[in-house]
């Protein structure tokens, strides 16, 4: 499965599964992605931007 917000891979048995009233299922790798998308209503950014920020933050 892939995270509905950040598109990272979610291992089986991990993460969150959110079912909307209309029956659509969304998977989230962490509570951070869940809160940003569901509670705060933020839209996911482009994948390329997120990957570049992750790479730069891991080299600190």
C-alpha positions as CSV (number, residue, x, y, z in Angstrom):
1,X,0.0,0.0,0.0
2,X,1.0,3.6,-0.5
3,X,0.4,6.5,1.8
4,X,-2.5,8.7,0.4
5,X,-0.6,11.9,1.4
6,X,3.1,11.4,0.9
7,X,3.0,8.3,-1.4
8,X,5.6,6.4,0.6
9,X,5.3,2.7,1.1
10,X,3.2,1.5,4.1
11,X,4.1,-1.9,5.4
12,X,1.3,-4.4,6.1
13,X,0.0,-4.0,9.7
14,X,1.5,-0.5,10.1
15,X,0.1,3.0,9.6
16,X,-3.5,4.2,9.6
17,X,-6.5,3.2,7.6
18,X,-9.2,6.0,7.2
19,X,-12.6,5.2,5.8
20,X,-14.7,8.1,4.6
21,X,-18.5,8.2,4.8
22,X,-18.8,7.5,1.1
23,X,-16.7,4.3,1.5
24,X,-13.4,5.4,0.0
25,X,-10.4,4.1,1.9
26,X,-7.2,6.1,2.5
27,X,-4.0,4.8,4.0
28,X,-1.5,6.9,5.9
29,X,2.0,6.0,6.9
30,X,2.0,8.2,10.1
31,X,-0.2,10.4,12.2
32,X,1.6,13.4,10.7
33,X,0.3,12.6,7.2
34,X,-3.2,11.8,8.6
35,X,-3.4,15.1,10.5
36,X,-2.1,17.2,7.6
37,X,-4.6,15.7,5.1
38,X,-7.7,14.9,7.1
39,X,-7.7,17.3,10.1
40,X,-6.0,20.3,8.5
41,X,-7.3,19.7,5.0
42,X,-3.9,20.2,3.3
43,X,-3.3,18.9,-0.2
44,X,-0.2,16.8,-0.8
45,X,2.7,18.5,-2.6
46,X,4.4,17.1,-5.6
47,X,6.5,14.0,-4.9
48,X,9.7,15.5,-6.3
49,X,9.6,18.4,-3.9
50,X,9.1,16.2,-0.8
51,X,11.9,13.8,-1.8
52,X,14.4,16.6,-2.2
53,X,13.5,18.1,1.2
54,X,13.8,14.7,2.9
55,X,17.2,14.1,1.3
56,X,18.5,17.5,2.4
57,X,17.1,17.1,6.0
58,X,18.7,13.7,6.5
59,X,22.2,15.0,5.8
60,X,22.2,17.5,8.6
